[in-house]
Amino acid sequence: MTALLIILAAIALLFVGYVGYGSWLAKQWGIDPKKKTPAFEKADGVDYVAAKPAVLMGHHFSSIAGAGPINGPIQAAVFGWVPVFLWCIVGGIFFGGLQDFGSLFASIRHDGKSVGEIIKDSMGKTAKKLFIIFALLVLILVIASFVNVVASTFLTVAPTAEQLAQGMKAQFGFVLNPTGNQTTAMISFLFIVLAVVYGVLTNRFGVKTLPATIAGIVAIVGIIVLGLNVGLAMGRTTWIVLIGLYIAVASLIPVWIMLQPRDYLSSFLLYGMMAIALVGIVLSAFTGASRGVVFNLPAFTGWEQKIGTMFPALFITVACGACSGFHSLIASGTSSKQLDSESHAKAIGYGSMLIESALGVISLIAVGVISKEFITKNDAGLFVFNGSPATAFGSGIAFMFGNKDTHIYNSIKALLTLAVSVFALTSLDSATRLSRFMFSELFLTENEETWKDAKNPVRKALANPLLGTAFMVIVGCILGGLSLSQIWSLFGSANQLLAGIALMAVAAWLGQVGKNNKMFFIPTVFMLSATLTQLVLTVIKQCKLLAKNEFTVKDPAWGHYFQLFFAAAMAILAVVLVVEGVRTFAKQSKEKYVSTERKAVNQ
């Protein structure tokens, strides 16, 4: 099958899913455009700030996407294009879209609060506390993972010993003729400045969205051009400290200053990236054969590959391209506090996920075009992905426009690789803000809205947003600075396990309020089964490695102990929450049965 047919099929199926299944879900749950949202009922000018649909769409899409729908499908392509394609489509429509839309809807019906508050309503206070602890563990991994990614993306490579001997010095500060990393760092820095200017102009000087957006897009082009000529160079430790300071400040200041405008403007990079990719796919369909551009990724390569067996590895690896637990935290953490009408919930909650699934399929096509360069067999005959997913994505799309080493190839590859790298920062600052909300929720009682309402001085101090932010940022940056490879594997499992728990939480609440929740049962059971299986396999693997006691400086023993205990802790917390969920569903089923019997007797 050609790349053009694959993307056309994906777009058609996702569109039918949005119009059909998405609309059906909205009807089943009772979306009410007349009902006031938390953005108006609890407006505070800091977190609860109503945003225009296009602006909130940009924030939500940029935050949930990041580099996820590119990294995941590309690395999972070792199983072949058919399994990845099917999971992106089926997972996006019936799993990820359901979770994202459901989490957003449930949150706006809970004053814009997190999934933890939703769990409290249906499963009790203890379950809420356990969920928040679980979510904070996941967010620590998110912060650590993306701090590591962003710092590595910005990092200026130090001169070698030979270059130092020849008089070459490490570059710091603003530099001319920058490398790709220095360019990415400069553009990311300028994006922050641009976001603040945009936020002030639209929220304090009354500049309308359309002219501000046009000016913002022109400014984006300008900073890209500037960044390609003037870069920003720092060492790794310096970048980690600066990133930590940035995300701490960004999580505390009002959303209209940084979060809303930054993610909104960043989304145009993502939309532009997808548009370029679609043009490339169409172009290659008519000129590709003459230039050797062929989608040559096998349809199916086998049940087992280097990353593991298809179940559960495929469903853990693809992540954001089909279903991601992190999305539920964004939907119920920041987006629900900015939604101006329930009528926009389907487009933002459900639609964003389907666009992300389309991006996942585009990523699959990109690696399919150059699969021979990035997907190889090891000595055991198993397929392995080698290299950077961002590079594979940029190279694959660029090759559709022109042969390698041509000006157009190099330019498009550089721009696409840059766009992928920039988005890691959007997920990072959103994750830090989420951790602030949830850290405070952990120490507040039922009648306490904010840390200022806490009567107990100890709980008041612990719920203070400054303490929560400082704790999460410091721990996340320390772990990110260690560059542990174990963090990435843990993040994948924890993220998908969170998806299963979020699906269960929304289903339990819908059942409690008497709304249809049957559509959640299969996705919940499947996601919990896949991720718990992966965590058990991780625990077994780490136990075997620790028993061998063969470690090096680059692969220390304590890193494996960290992975073992973290995986075990998350699995235990998840099992406890699942047990509580099963009890809740059993109780609801019994109450429904008794109610039906009483109605029958009365009739």
N, C-alpha and C positions, 0 to 999 in steps of 0.2 A: 504494500500500500504506500502511496506517495505521501509526502509531508502535507501537501495541500488537502488531500482527502481526510487525513487524520485531524487536522485543525478544524475543517468544516464540520466534520462529524461531531467533534467536541463542542463547538459553538452551538450547533443545532440542539444537541442533547441537553446542554446546560440551559439554553434558552427555554426549552420545553419544561425543564425542571423548575425554573424560576416562575414561569407563568402558571404552570399547572400545580406542582406540589407546593411551591411557596405560597401561592394564593390560597390553596386549600388549608395550609397550616394557619394562616392569618385568620381564616374564617372559623376554624375549629377552636382557636384560642380566644377569639373575640376581640381582635384589635379594634380599638375605639378612637377614631381621630378627634372626637370631641372631648376626650378625657385629658385633663391637664397633666403634663409630664413633670417629673422631679426638677427639671431645669427651670421651671417657673415656680412650682410650689415651694422649692427649697433654695431658690436663687441666693447665692452669697458672693458672687463676683470673683470667686477663687476657683472652686471646683465645679459648682453648679452654675453653669453659664450656657444658656441656649445658643446653639450654633445653627447657621443656615445649613440646609441639607448637603449642599455641595462641599462646604467646609468640613462638616462632620464626616462625610463620606471619605474625604481625603485623609483626615486624622485616623479614622478607623481602619481604612484599607492599608495605609502606610504602616500602622502599628502592628496589625496582624500579619502582614506579609513579610516585611524585612527581607532577608535573603532566603527564608524558608522554602517557598515554592520553587526556588531554583536549585538550592542545594539538595533537597530531599529527592525529587524525581530523578535528578541526574545521577545521584549515587545509587538509587534503587534500580537504574536502568540495566544493571548487571543481570537482572532476571529476564530482560527482554522488554520490548515496548508494549506488548499486549497487557501483561499484568499491571504495569504502571498506569497505562491509559485507562483501563477499566476501573482501577481503584480511585484515580483522580475524578472520574465522572460519577461513579456510584457513591464513592465516599463523599464527594462534594455535595451531591444532591441530598442523600439520605442520612449522612452521618455529620459531616462538618457543618453544612448549612443548617441542619436541624439544631445542632448544639449552639451555634452562634446566635441564631434567631431566637431560640428558646431562652438562652441566657440573657439576652438583651431585653426580651419581653418580661421575663420574670423579674429582672432587676428594676425596670421602670415601675412595676407594680409593688416594689419593695423600697420605695423612696430612693432609687438609684444605688442601693447598697449591693454588696458582693454576693457571690454564690453562697458564702457562709451564712448570710442572713436568710437566704432562701431555704437552706438546709434547716436552720433553726425552726422555722415555721412548721415544717413537716416532719422533721426527724429529731428535734430537740436541741437543747443548749449544748450538751456534751458533744454531739455530732458536729455542731457548728465550730466549737473550739478545735476539734480534731481536724476538721477540714481546713481551717485557717492555718494551723501548724503545718499541715501537708502542703498547702499552697505557698506558704512562706519558704519552705524547703525548695520547692520548685523554682520560686522566684530568685532565690539565692543562686541556683544553678543557671538561671537565665542571665542574671547580671554577670556572674563569673564568666559564662561562655561568651557573651557578647563584648565584655570588656577585653577579653583575650583577642577576639576577632577584630575589634575596632583598633586596638593598640597595634596589632600585627599589620593591619591594613594601612595605618598611618606611619608605621615605623620606617625610619631612615636606616638602611643597612650600613653598619659600621665598616670602614675600610679594612681590608685584610692586612695581615702582618707585612706582606710584600708591598702593598700600597702605602702603608704607613712609613716603611723604610724609604720609599721614593718621595716622601714629603707630603703625601696626601693627608688631609685632615678631615675629621668628621664634621659634617655640616649641621649647624643649628640656626634656627630662626628662618627668616624669609630668604629663599634661594631662587636664582634664575636657572633656566633650563632644568626644571624639576623632573624627578623620576615619577613613576605612576603613583607610588605611595605618597610622595610629597604633594602631588597634585590633588589626590583624594583628600588629604588632610586640609589643604587650603580651601578647597571647595566646601567641605563640611563646616569649617570655621565660618566662612562667609555666609553659608546657609543660615547659621544661627543668628548672625547680625541681620540678615535680610528678614528673617522671621519676626524678630523684635520690631523692626521698622514697620512691617506689614501689620502686625498686631496693634501697634499704637495708632497707625493711620486709620485703620478700619474701626477700631473700638473707642478711640478717644477723639479723633478728628472727623468722624462721620463719613469717611471716604467709602463709596459704594463698592460692593463686592466685584462687579464686572470690571470697572476701570482699575481697581487695585490688583485684580488677578492678571489683567493684561500687562500692567506695569511689572508685576511679580515675575511673569514668564519671561519678559524682556530682561529683567535683572538676572534671572537664572542663566539665560544664555550668556550674559555678560560675565557672571562669576565663573562660568565654565571656561570661557575664553581666557580670563585672567588666571584661573588656576592651572591652565595648560602651559602658561608662560612663567608664572611665579608660584613657587611651592612653599610649604611650611615644613620645616625639619626639626624633629625632636628625638630624644632617646626613648626607649621603651618605658622605663620607670617614670619619666616625666609625663609621657602620654597617659599612663595609667592614673597618675595623680590628677592631671587636668581633666580626664574623662570623669573621674570620680567627683571632682568638684562641680563639673558641669551638670551631671545627672542629679546631684544633690540639690543644687539650686533650681534646676528645671522642675523637680518634683514638688518644690515648695511654693513657687511663685504662681500667681493666677494663670489658668489655662490659656486665657486670651493673649497673654504676653508671649508665650513660647510654644506650648504644646499644639494648640489649634493651628496657628499660622505655619509653624514649621512643618507639621505633617501634611497640611493642605498643600503647601507649595511643593513639598517633596513628592507628593502623589503625582504631580505632573511629570516628574522624571520617570516614574513608574509607568504612567500611561504612555509617555513618549517611547519608552523602552519597548513596551508591548506593541505599539504601532509600528515601530521600525522592524520588529521581529515578524509581524504579520506581512508587511510589505516584502520582506526578504523571502518568506515562504512562498508567496504568490509569484515573485520574480523567479525563484529557483524552479518553479513548476514549468516555466516556459523556456528558461535559458539554462537550467541546471545540467541537463544531460550533456550539452555541448561543452560544458566547462568541468565536467566530472563531479558535479554536486549531486550526490545520491544519498537517499535515506537508507542506510545499510545496517541499521540495528536489527538483530534477529527478533522475530516475534516472541519467541520463548526460548530461553537458554537452559532451563532446567530448574528443578525444585530447590536445589542447594547450591549456594555460591559462597564466596569468601565471607560476606557479611552475615551468613547464616542461612537457615531454611526460610522458604518464602513465608510460611507462618511460623513465628510472628514478625520476622525481620522486615518484610516489605511494608507492613502496616505501621511499623515504628519509624522506618527510614523516610518514607514519603512525607509524613507529618503534615505540614502546612498546606501541601498541595491537595489534601483530601480532608483531613480532620486534625485539629490541634487543640489541646486543652488550654494553651495560652490564650487562645481567642476568647474563651469564656471569661477569663479574667479581664481582658480589654473591654468586652461587651458589657460586663456588669461592674466595671471599675471606673472607666472614664467616659465611654460612649453613652451609657445610660444617663449620665449626669448632664449631658449636653444635647440630648435629643429634644427637638422642639415640638414634635408631634408623633403620636403613635402611628400615623399613616406612613411615616418614613422608616419605620422599624424594619419592614421587609426588605427594602432596597439596601439599607445600611447593614443589617444583620445577616440576611440571607444572600443578598446580591453580591456583597463584597467577597463572601466565601466562594461563590461560583466564578467570579472574575479571577480569584486566586487559583482555582482549579484550572481555568483556561491558561493561566501563566505556567502552571505545572506542566500542562501538555506542551506548551511552547518550549519549555526547558527540555522536555523529553525529545522533541524534534531537533533542538539545537545539538544535543549530544549525539543524536542519531546520525546527523550529517558528518560528524567527525569522530564517530565511535572508535574507529581503528586506532586513533591517537591516544584515547583516554581509557578505553576498556580493553584489557588484555587478560590472558590466562596465566595463572601461576603454575608452579611445578606440579601441583595436585590436579591440574585441569579445571580449576574453578575460576570463574570470571572475577576480575578485580578492577575497581575504578582507581585510576592514578591521576594525580594532579588536583588543581583547584576547580570546583564546580563553577565559580564565577568566570574563570578563564575559559572553561569548556563552553559555557553559555555564550560568552562574547565571541569566541572563535567560531562557533557553529553558525551563529546568525550572520557574522561578518562574511563568512565564506559564501553565503548565499548571494552576496552583492558583488563579490569580485574575488579573484584568485589571491592567494597569500602573497604578502610582501608588496601588494599594490597600495596606493594611497588610501583608496576607499576602504579596503579591508582593515588596514591599521587604524584608521580613524574611527570606524564603527566599533571595532573590537575594544579600543580604548574607552570610548564613551559608554558602552554597555557594561564593561567590567567596572568602570567607575560608578555607574548607577547602582549596580548590585552592592558594591561596597558601602556606598552612602547610606543605604537603607538599614544596615545593622544598627546604626545610631538611633533611628526612630523607635525601634523595638526596645532599645536599652533605656531611653528616658521614660517611656511609657511603663515599662516594668518597674522602674524605681518608684514612680508615682503610685502604682498599684500596691507595692509593698508598704508604702506609707499608710495607705488606707487600711490595709488588712492588719498591719502591726498594731494600729490603734484599736481596731475592732476587737482584737484578742483580749484587751484589758478593760473594755467598757461593759457595763451591765446593760440590761434591757432598757432602762429609762434614761440612759446617758447617750446623748447624740454625739458630742465631741469630747475631747480630753478636758476641756474647761468645765464640763458638767460633772466630772468624776469627784465624788466626795472623799474617797480614800486618797490620801496624799501619795501613797506608793503607786497606786494604779494611775493616778493623775500624771505622775512623772513618767511612768512607763508608756502611757498612751500619748504623750507629747510627740507631735510629728517630727520634731527635731531629733529626738532620741531614736525613733524608729528608722528615720532616714539615714542617720549616721551609722547605726548598727548594720543595716542591710548593705549600704554602700561600702563600708570598711571591710566587712566579711567578703562581699562579692568581689571587690577589687583585689583583696589578698589572694583569694582562690584563682581569680583570673590572671593575676600576675605570675602564678606558679606554672601556668600553661599546662596543666594536667590533661593528658589525652582522655583520662577517665571521666572528666566532667562532661564531655560531649556525649559519650555513650549513656551516661546516667540521665542527662537532660532529655534525650530522646524517649527513654522509657518513662520517666517521670511526667513528661509533657503529655504523652498519650494516655497514661493512667489518669491524669487529671481530666482528660476529655471524658473518659468513662464515668468518673465520679460526677462531673458536671451534668452529663446526660441523665444520670440517676437522680440527681438533686432536682432538676427541673421537672422530671417525670413525677417525682414524689409530690412536689408542690401542686402540679396540675391535677393530680389525683385527689389531693386534699380539697381543692376548690371546685371539684366536680367537672373538670374539663377533660377532654379526650387526651390521654397520654400513651395510648397503645403503640404509637409510632416510635416511641423511645425504647421499647423493650429489647428488640433485636440489636440495634446499635450499641446499647449499654452493655449487654451481655458480651457482644463481640469484642468491643474495645477493652473491657475489663479482662477478658480471657487472654487476649493477645498480649497486653502489657504485663499482667501478672506472670504469664508464662516467661516473658523476656526477663523480668526481674529475678525469677527463680533460676533461670539459666545463668544469669549474671552472678548470682550468689554461688552457685555450684562451680562456675568457672573460676571465680576468685579464690574459693576454698582450695581448689586443685593447684592453682598457681602459688598460693601461700605455702602449701604443703611441700612443693618442690624447693622453695627457698632459693630461687635463682634470680637475683636482682642486680641491677647496675645503678650507677649514679643517675643515668637518664630515666631509669625505670625503677624508682625506689619502692621498697616494701610498703612504706606507709601510704603510698598512693593506692595500692591494692586494698589495704585495710580501710581506707577512706571509702572506696567504691563498695566494698562488702557491707560495711555498716550502714552507709547511706541507702543502698538498695534494699537491705533488710528492713530498715526503719520505715521506708516508704511502703514496702509491701505489707508490713504489719498494720500500719495506719490505714491503708486502703482496705485491707480485709475487715478491719473493725468497722469502717464506714459502710462497706458492702453488707455486713451482717445487720447493721442498723437499718440500711435501706430495705433489705428483705423483710425485716420485721414491720417496717412502715407499710410496704406494699401489702403484706398479709393482713395487717390491721385494716387498711382501707378496703381491701377485698371483702373482709368479713362484715364491715360496717355497711358496705354497698349491698351485700347479700341480705342482711337483716332488714335494711330499708326496703328492698324489693319485696321481701316476704310480708312485711307489714302492709305495704300497699296492696298486695294481692289479697290479704285477709280483709282489709277495709273495703275492698271492692266487692 
